[in-house]
């Protein structure tokens, strides 16, 4: 059942628990939701790969990780041409395999996303009687000089929407190959 904000109770609870940012005056923040027709373990196996974001993020051409994939590890990401960036340096803030939560902070690079931090969480759900996944991604970022909060949020939301659509496409393609069995209806 949806509420006035367009989110059902379980989505609101996940947002409250994992995705509440406290943006400062010069920042914007938002969150996006994607329902994926693939089991949570499959979706999480892609999302958790801090060392291989290009597996589902279409704007990343290459990723090099420094360190051993622990909290604080850094990755250097090369961005495909066509975007207003060429590189991004990102730090792993949280990787929780039990709760299925990944948090990343951008700490450098050739782009305008300053003080960017994101949280992505994946949660099991049932879609049309089959195992599915609810994905929530939230962010907070500085508003660049010369831009409005709305423009900044719109740009970041568009990038995240592309990433989430690609995550769904990749996950669902693999899920079809795995022929996930329907969940018995009670």
Helices and strands as residue ranges (DSSP letters): H 9-18, E 27-36, H 40-47, G 53-55, E 60-66, E 74-79, E 87-96, E 101-109, E 117-127, E 130-142, H 149-178
